[in-house]
């Protein structure tokens, strides 16, 4: 397959072809910082459209659409053709299949995004696998061949990447092995990405599944964040050229004592202030199992708080930006294409407002 190299011609932080890094070269810190800051620019956040083929197929089938490479492409192409979403979306995380696909008019998807002033990104891990000897715990794989994959994705137009670690809370877990292996992998991934010109999004997700309390979630989140940034320092990761994609602090879904939206916001900001380096440009929250409105409301409350923090608080939402859009698109006609784009546009605007604490429930109607 011939790789089509692309770049954005404006001075917005995209790397020109002539400065594409070669394998094993030193990182360009200035451009990494510029792209990282662009991704968390005021009023904007990231669309996580990096569902694996299997996950995206399941979501299509759940709304009655036969899953195929073409239907996955058609859904995403319709979403990305929405008018004006670049005012609220700074970047889009793509899957390997999607970064190689084109819009309806034949324009490669990364090139189309760049033409809208939206930075293309790519998921580079190969999935969470069972951690040897640790029942129920996971380690994310994909370090083998990562340098070469990053180089290829850069040539295809990607300027940032994502790697998701999965941390489960349960009886006697997470273990020391889970903390140490996932923190190390996140740091190694980040160093390799930066070497190849990609801003790494560091995602250590503490899952909501379980009956643990919010206090237990706080403890585990604090531990994995502290471990991960310690490993990043050891591996020479340039923190001003990286982003963090954490969970918010919740009680487990089966816990009887759920906390309020205000407590979620307060505990999350406190945990981050205690465990995240001040020179990180921004934090782009994952939505996890939250409803659309909860994800927006929690972000809004954090940005309204009278608490100083050194980084931008933004979003990197998947289902919380796409759920209604997918349901509308499932009818597969011109009207549903339009209503799907409207649904996506609305959620993007709502989360854009939450970036400055200006969202209100009345706007949802």
N, C-alpha and C positions, 0 to 999 in steps of 0.2 A: 504494500500500500504506500503510495506517495504521500508524504506529509506536507500539508499546505501551511506554510509559516505565515502568521498574521501579526499585526500590531495595530494599535490605535494611533492615529497621526497627531492627535492633540496632546498637549503637555499635561496628561492626567496620571502619569505614573506607570503606564504600560511600557514594557521594555521594547525598544525597537529591535528589529531582526539583527541588525549589525552588532548589537551588544549581547546577543544570546550567549549564556555561559556555556563553556565546554565542560565535559565530564571532568570532575576533580578540581575545578578552578575555585578560587575564593569567591565568597558571596559579595554582592554589591549592597552594602548596608543602607546606603542612602535611598536606593530605589525600593528596597524591601520596606523601609520605613514609610516611604511615600505611598506605596500601595496599601500597606496596613492601615494607614490613617485614612486613605480614601474609602476603604471598606467600612469604616465606622464614622464617616462624615455625618454631620448633623442631619437628623430627620430621615436617615436611611439605615437599612439593614440588609441581611443576606437571605436569599431564597435557597433553601436546601432542597434541590431537585435531584438528589443523588441516590434515590432509591435503587437498589439492585434490580436486575431484570426480574428476579423471582418476586420480590416485594411489590414492584410496580405492577406485575402481572396479577398478583393477588388483589391489589386494590382495584384494578380495572374490572376483574371478574366479579368483585363484590358489588359493583354497580351495573352489572349485566353486560359488560363489554368484553368481547373475545380478545384475549391477550395475544399480542404478537409484537415483533420489532416495529412494525409499521404503526400499530395503534399506540404503542408507547411513544413513538416519535410524534405522531399526529397530536396527541394530547399535549405534550410538552411544547410543540411548536405553536399550538393555539394559545397556550398560556403565555409564552414569551413574546407573542405578537400584540399583547395588550398595550393599548395606548397610554403613555404617560407614567408607567409604573417605575421608570428610572428615577423619578423624584423621591421614591420611597425604597427602592431596591438598588443597592450599590454593587452587588455581586450575586452570581448564581453558581452553586455547587452542582457539577454535572457528574454523571456516572460514565464509565468507560464507553459504553455503547452510545450514549447521548453525545459526547464530545466529538464523535466521529460521524454524527448525523447532520442533516441539513434542514433548514426551514422549507416551507412549501414552495418557495421560489428558487430553491437550489442553493441558497447561501449557507455555507457551513455555520452551524449554531454558534461556535465561539466567535466567528467573525461578525455575525449578526449582533450578538451581545455587545461586542466592542464598539460597533457602530452606534449603539444607543448610549454609550458611556457607562455600560455595565461590565464589570470585570468578570471574566470567565474563571471558574475554579473547578477543581476535580477531587473526587474521593480517591485516595491512593492506597488505603489498607485493603486487605483481602478477606476481612471478616474476623469475627470473634470465634475462637475455637476453644475446646475444653482445655483447661490448664491441667497438665499431667499430675495425677495424684491428688487433685483437689476437687472433690465432688461438688459440681454445680458452679464452679468458678471458671472464668474465661480469661484468655490472653488473646489480644488482637495480633494477627499475623500480617506479613507483607513486607518485611524489611529486605528479604532476598530480592534482588533485582530492582529495588526501589530507586536507586540513583538513575538507572537507565530509563525507567518509566517516567520519572520526573523530567528528565531531559526531553523525552518524546512529547509529553504533555505540554511542556513549555513551548516547544516548536509548533504545537497545534493551537496555541493561544492562551493556555491556562496561565494565571499569574498568582494563584493561591491554591492551597490544598487542604484536605481534611483527613484526619485519622481519629477514629472513635474507639476509645477503650470502654469496657463495660464492667462496672463494679456492682456486685450484688450484695445486699445486706441480709444476713440470716444468722442462724445459730452458729457461733464461732467463725463467722466469715463477715467481712473479707479477711483473708489470712495475710501474713507477712509476705508470702510468695506472690499473692495477687497484687498487693501494693507495689512491691519492688519490680516485678517483671513488667507490669503495665506502665509504671512511671518511666522505667528505662526505655521501653519501646517508644513511648511518646517523645522522649528527648532525642533518641536516635533518628526517628522520623523527621523531627523538626530540623535537626542539623543538616540532614541530607537535602530536605526541601530547600532550605535557605542557600545551600551551596549551589543548587540548580536554578535559583532565581524565583522560587515560589514562597510566598508568605504562608507559613504553617498555621492552621487552626488546630489548636490543641484541645481535644475533647475527651476528658475523663468523666464519663457519665455514671453517676450513682443512681441506680434504678429506683423507681417508685414502688416496684413490686415488693410485697411483704407487709408485715404488721409492726414494723419498727416505728419508733416515735420520731418526731421532728428533731429532737435533741440528738438521737442516734445518727440521723442523716447528717446533721451538722458536724458531728465528730468524724464521720467517715469522709465527708466531703473535704473537711479541713485537712485530714491526713493525706488524701490522694493529691490535693493541690500542693501541699507543702513538699511532698515527696517528688512530685513531677517537676516543680521549679528548681528543686535542689539538683535533680538529674540534668535539667536543662543547663544549669550553670556548669556542671562537670563536663557536659558535651559541647560547650561553647556556643549554645544557642543565643542568637542576638535578640533579646527580648523586645526591644523597640520595633523589631521587624516581624513580630508574631502576634497572634490573637488567641484568646481563650474562649472555648465554648463549653461552659459548665451547666450542670443542672441547677435549679433553684432548690431551696431547702423546703422539703415537704415531709410530713409523716407518710409512712407506707400506706398504700391504698386500702389495706385491710386493718389499719390501726383505728381503734375506736375514738381516739383523741386527735381529730384533725384541727389544724390551726387556721386562723383567719388569713385573708389576703394580706392584711397589714402586717401580720406576724411573719408570713412568708417573705415579704419584702424586707422587713427589718432584719430577720435572721440571715437572709441571703447576703445583704450588703455587709453585715458585720463579719460573716465568714470570709467574704472576699477581701475586705479591708485587712484582715489578720493574716491572710495567706497568699495574696497575689502581689507580685512586684509592682512598685509604683511606676516603673518605666514601660509597662505594657500599654500599648495604645488603646486597646478596647476589649470589652467582654461582650460576646455575642451569644446570648442564652439559647439553649435548646428548649423546645416546647414540651418534649417528653409526652406524657399522657394527658396534658392539660387540654381543656376545651379552648376553642378559638378565643373567646372573650376572657377566660382566665389568663391565658398567656399574655394578652394585651394589657389586662388590668394590672397584673403583677409587675410588668415592665414599667407601666405608667406610674405606679406607686413608688417604685424605686427611684425613678427620675424626679419625682416630686418631693422626696425626702430632704429634710434639712440636714444632710450629712455630707461632709466633704469626702470625695474620692477622686483619685487622680486619673481614672480612665473613663472612656465613653462606655455607657451601658446601652447595648444595642441588642439585636436579635438575629438569629440564624434559624428560622422556623421552617419546618417542612409541612406536616399536616395542618398546623395552625394557620398556614397561609393558603393551603390548597384544598382542604376537605370539601368546602362548598363548591369550589370551582370544578372539582372532579365529578361531583354529583350532578351538576348542571350539564357538564359536557357529555355525560353518558347517553343522552338522547340522540347524539350524533346528527345534528342538523344545523342549518345556518343560525337559527334562533338560539339553540343551545350553545353554539360556539360563542356567540355574543354575550349571553348571560353568564357563561363560565368566565369569560374575561372580566365582566363586571364584578363578579364575586371575588375574583383575585384582586382586582383593583381596589375594591372596598377594604379588604383585609390588609393590603399593603398600606393603604392610607391610614387606617386605624393604628397600625403599629408604628408608622412614621410619626404620628401625633404622640404616641406613647414615649418616643425618644426624648421629648421635651416636657413630658408630664401634662400634655394638653388634651389627652383623650378623655372622653366622658361617655358613660353608658348611653346617654341620650342620642349620641351620634350613631349608634348601631341601628336605629330605626330608619 
